[in-house]
């Protein structure tokens, strides 16, 4: 989704927070969407690594 679709807007179904605890808004612009997707993929990678470990 991040690399092929590159959303210009992303609407979150519930509140998400950055690593520092600050919340994302409900409607994100293109830059915020990229940041949010990258953050989500990083978390997924850590969870996957922990589950395999």
Residue pairs with C-beta under 8 A, 6 or more apart in sequence:
1 7
1 37
2 34
2 37
2 38
2 41
6 30
6 34
7 30
7 33
8 29
8 30
8 33
9 27
9 28
9 29
9 30
9 33
10 27
10 28
10 32
10 33
10 36
10 37
11 26
11 27
11 28
12 24
12 25
12 26
12 27
12 28
12 36
15 23
15 24
15 26
16 23
16 24
16 36
16 40
17 23
17 24
18 24
18 39
19 39
24 32
24 36
25 32
28 36
